[in-house]
Amino acid sequence: MITHIEFLLEEPSAEAFLRSLLARTIAEKVTFSLHVHQGKRDLLAKLDQRLRGYARWLPATSRIIVLVDRDNDDCLALKRRLEQSAGRAGLRTRTTDGAVTCQVVNRIACEELEAWFFGDPKAIQAAYPGVSSKSLGKAALRDPDLIAGGTWEALERILKAAGYFSGGMRKVECAHMLGKHLNPATCSSASFRVFWEAVSEVIRRP
């Protein structure tokens, strides 16, 4: 039985989002810790060392979930790099060992965390009621994981147009607010659904 999840994250906005989201969705079923790095490069540089450390003490009741943004990287190459880090540490991944016996799950947000927010327009409007349905219903935004030109930039433009963040979007604050409202059951982002599947596997297990 898994009772604890260790999350390895690349930036504070991911921590703010997950802290809000997980506190209202899984906190009664499992405990969790969020470990933030100084960007994706920092996380990847330290991943081997961190995973080797986990390999020395990780109990059978804990699981590690590594989350990074794809950005402009090749998704398969990035996933392979994450998997190889776990393998060098002697840890079993979901890809190599399956959901039941794995110790590490590697997940990639395509292309950025903010794509997940576009997967739930109602959450954006709940957090920022001035945002119109028309602005969120444009064809270019219908597939959150394929939004061109940067998802956080697209979200910033929409929020500014609605009267929010005139001085520039505060990413951590925005992520915290969206974490309070995003509905995992209806989010249309494919990369979020894959991520949430890994979390749900933990809380569904007897």
NORLINWO-V280806 format. One record per residue. RES is the residue in one letter. PSI is psi in whole degrees, 0 to 359 (none if undefined). NEAR is the number of other ideal C-beta (glycine too) atoms within 12 Angstrom. D_FIRST is the distance of its C-alpha to the first C-alpha in Angstrom with 2 decimals. Layout:
res:RES psi:PSI near:NEAR d_first:D_FIRST
res:RES psi:PSI near:NEAR d_first:D_FIRST
//
This chain:
res:M psi:127 near:16 d_first:0.00
res:I psi:127 near:33 d_first:3.82
res:T psi:355 near:20 d_first:6.31
res:H psi:142 near:25 d_first:9.39
res:I psi:130 near:38 d_first:11.66
res:E psi:120 near:32 d_first:14.90
res:F psi:128 near:39 d_first:17.67
res:L psi:118 near:40 d_first:20.82
res:L psi:156 near:39 d_first:23.74
res:E psi:340 near:36 d_first:27.41
res:E psi:163 near:32 d_first:29.18
res:P psi:330 near:24 d_first:29.32
res:S psi:325 near:36 d_first:29.64
res:A psi:320 near:41 d_first:26.19
res:E psi:315 near:29 d_first:24.83
res:A psi:317 near:27 d_first:26.95
res:F psi:309 near:43 d_first:25.86
res:L psi:325 near:44 d_first:22.10
res:R psi:317 near:29 d_first:22.37
res:S psi:315 near:27 d_first:24.22
res:L psi:311 near:36 d_first:22.15
res:L psi:328 near:34 d_first:18.65
res:A psi:330 near:21 d_first:19.99
res:R psi:0 near:17 d_first:20.97
res:T psi:323 near:26 d_first:18.23
res:I psi:354 near:28 d_first:14.71
res:A psi:334 near:18 d_first:15.50
res:E psi:348 near:12 d_first:14.72
res:K psi:325 near:23 d_first:11.08
res:V psi:158 near:28 d_first:10.13
res:T psi:163 near:21 d_first:12.55
res:F psi:153 near:31 d_first:14.42
res:S psi:140 near:21 d_first:17.36
res:L psi:120 near:29 d_first:20.21
res:H psi:115 near:30 d_first:22.39
res:V psi:142 near:26 d_first:25.76
res:H psi:172 near:27 d_first:28.32
res:Q psi:58 near:15 d_first:32.02
res:G psi:171 near:19 d_first:31.92
res:K psi:317 near:32 d_first:30.68
res:R psi:319 near:16 d_first:32.92
res:D psi:316 near:19 d_first:31.58
res:L psi:312 near:31 d_first:27.92
res:L psi:324 near:29 d_first:28.82
res:A psi:328 near:16 d_first:31.02
res:K psi:356 near:22 d_first:28.39
res:L psi:315 near:36 d_first:25.38
res:D psi:313 near:24 d_first:25.92
res:Q psi:317 near:19 d_first:26.27
res:R psi:317 near:30 d_first:23.27
res:L psi:325 near:34 d_first:20.97
res:R psi:323 near:19 d_first:22.58
res:G psi:315 near:19 d_first:21.85
res:Y psi:321 near:30 d_first:18.12
res:A psi:335 near:23 d_first:18.20
res:R psi:341 near:13 d_first:19.55
res:W psi:352 near:14 d_first:16.84
res:L psi:119 near:26 d_first:13.65
res:P psi:162 near:16 d_first:10.72
res:A psi:344 near:15 d_first:7.92
res:T psi:6 near:16 d_first:5.69
res:S psi:154 near:27 d_first:8.51
res:R psi:150 near:41 d_first:10.27
res:I psi:133 near:41 d_first:14.04
res:I psi:121 near:43 d_first:16.09
res:V psi:127 near:46 d_first:19.81
res:L psi:124 near:44 d_first:22.26
res:V psi:156 near:37 d_first:26.01
res:D psi:146 near:36 d_first:29.01
res:R psi:320 near:31 d_first:30.82
res:D psi:234 near:25 d_first:34.21
res:N psi:11 near:15 d_first:36.80
res:D psi:157 near:22 d_first:34.77
res:D psi:123 near:14 d_first:34.33
res:C psi:317 near:24 d_first:30.86
res:L psi:321 near:15 d_first:30.29
res:A psi:321 near:15 d_first:31.67
res:L psi:316 near:30 d_first:29.52
res:K psi:320 near:26 d_first:26.32
res:R psi:320 near:19 d_first:27.53
res:R psi:318 near:26 d_first:28.15
res:L psi:317 near:40 d_first:24.63
res:E psi:320 near:29 d_first:23.23
res:Q psi:324 near:22 d_first:25.75
res:S psi:316 near:32 d_first:24.78
res:A psi:318 near:36 d_first:21.20
res:G psi:319 near:24 d_first:22.74
res:R psi:332 near:19 d_first:25.17
res:A psi:354 near:26 d_first:22.47
res:G psi:23 near:19 d_first:20.79
res:L psi:144 near:37 d_first:17.60
res:R psi:134 near:27 d_first:16.20
res:T psi:164 near:32 d_first:16.67
res:R psi:326 near:31 d_first:15.76
res:T psi:320 near:25 d_first:19.43
res:T psi:329 near:21 d_first:19.59
res:D psi:353 near:18 d_first:16.37
res:G psi:174 near:14 d_first:15.03
res:A psi:331 near:23 d_first:12.15
res:V psi:316 near:17 d_first:9.53
res:T psi:0 near:18 d_first:10.35
res:C psi:157 near:29 d_first:12.08
res:Q psi:333 near:37 d_first:12.11
res:V psi:136 near:40 d_first:14.89
res:V psi:124 near:40 d_first:16.03
res:N psi:128 near:41 d_first:19.78
res:R psi:146 near:42 d_first:21.40
res:I psi:128 near:39 d_first:25.10
res:A psi:123 near:44 d_first:26.88
res:C psi:124 near:36 d_first:30.10
res:E psi:339 near:34 d_first:32.45
res:E psi:167 near:39 d_first:31.47
res:L psi:322 near:46 d_first:29.09
res:E psi:340 near:43 d_first:31.92
res:A psi:326 near:41 d_first:31.79
res:W psi:325 near:46 d_first:28.65
res:F psi:319 near:50 d_first:30.79
res:F psi:342 near:45 d_first:33.42
res:G psi:349 near:39 d_first:30.86
res:D psi:80 near:33 d_first:31.03
res:P psi:326 near:33 d_first:34.72
res:K psi:327 near:24 d_first:34.20
res:A psi:319 near:37 d_first:31.96
res:I psi:317 near:39 d_first:34.78
res:Q psi:329 near:27 d_first:37.28
res:A psi:321 near:20 d_first:35.25
res:A psi:325 near:30 d_first:35.04
res:Y psi:84 near:31 d_first:38.63
res:P psi:342 near:17 d_first:40.65
res:G psi:349 near:19 d_first:43.75
res:V psi:131 near:34 d_first:42.33
res:S psi:153 near:18 d_first:43.88
res:S psi:328 near:16 d_first:42.32
res:K psi:318 near:14 d_first:45.11
res:S psi:333 near:25 d_first:44.10
res:L psi:352 near:33 d_first:40.52
res:G psi:9 near:17 d_first:41.68
res:K psi:148 near:19 d_first:43.62
res:A psi:325 near:11 d_first:43.18
res:A psi:346 near:18 d_first:42.24
res:L psi:1 near:32 d_first:39.10
res:R psi:329 near:17 d_first:37.84
res:D psi:100 near:20 d_first:35.50
res:P psi:326 near:35 d_first:33.69
res:D psi:355 near:32 d_first:32.65
res:L psi:15 near:22 d_first:36.29
res:I psi:126 near:31 d_first:38.12
res:A psi:149 near:17 d_first:40.89
res:G psi:10 near:18 d_first:42.12
res:G psi:122 near:20 d_first:39.04
res:T psi:325 near:39 d_first:36.74
res:W psi:327 near:33 d_first:37.00
res:E psi:319 near:21 d_first:40.77
res:A psi:318 near:29 d_first:40.78
res:L psi:320 near:43 d_first:38.79
res:E psi:317 near:27 d_first:41.11
res:R psi:317 near:25 d_first:44.16
res:I psi:317 near:36 d_first:42.96
res:L psi:320 near:36 d_first:42.11
res:K psi:317 near:22 d_first:45.41
res:A psi:333 near:21 d_first:47.34
res:A psi:2 near:24 d_first:45.86
res:G psi:11 near:14 d_first:47.00
res:Y psi:150 near:26 d_first:43.89
res:F psi:51 near:24 d_first:43.65
res:S psi:332 near:12 d_first:47.34
res:G psi:8 near:10 d_first:46.99
res:G psi:139 near:16 d_first:44.08
res:M psi:131 near:30 d_first:40.51
res:R psi:102 near:21 d_first:38.29
res:K psi:318 near:28 d_first:35.15
res:V psi:316 near:23 d_first:32.74
res:E psi:316 near:23 d_first:34.13
res:C psi:316 near:37 d_first:34.01
res:A psi:319 near:37 d_first:30.40
res:H psi:315 near:25 d_first:29.45
res:M psi:318 near:32 d_first:31.43
res:L psi:327 near:44 d_first:30.00
res:G psi:335 near:35 d_first:26.42
res:K psi:344 near:27 d_first:27.45
res:H psi:335 near:29 d_first:28.63
res:L psi:135 near:41 d_first:27.09
res:N psi:108 near:26 d_first:25.48
res:P psi:332 near:30 d_first:22.64
res:A psi:337 near:16 d_first:23.40
res:T psi:356 near:16 d_first:27.02
res:C psi:129 near:34 d_first:27.23
res:S psi:357 near:28 d_first:29.27
res:S psi:122 near:38 d_first:28.55
res:A psi:321 near:25 d_first:27.12
res:S psi:329 near:35 d_first:25.62
res:F psi:318 near:41 d_first:23.92
res:R psi:322 near:26 d_first:22.47
res:V psi:318 near:30 d_first:21.07
res:F psi:312 near:40 d_first:19.58
res:W psi:332 near:35 d_first:18.16
res:E psi:319 near:22 d_first:16.67
res:A psi:322 near:35 d_first:14.43
res:V psi:318 near:33 d_first:13.45
res:S psi:327 near:25 d_first:13.10
res:E psi:323 near:27 d_first:10.78
res:V psi:310 near:35 d_first:8.12
res:I psi:345 near:26 d_first:9.19
res:R psi:337 near:17 d_first:9.76
res:R psi:138 near:20 d_first:6.53
res:P psi:none near:10 d_first:6.26
//
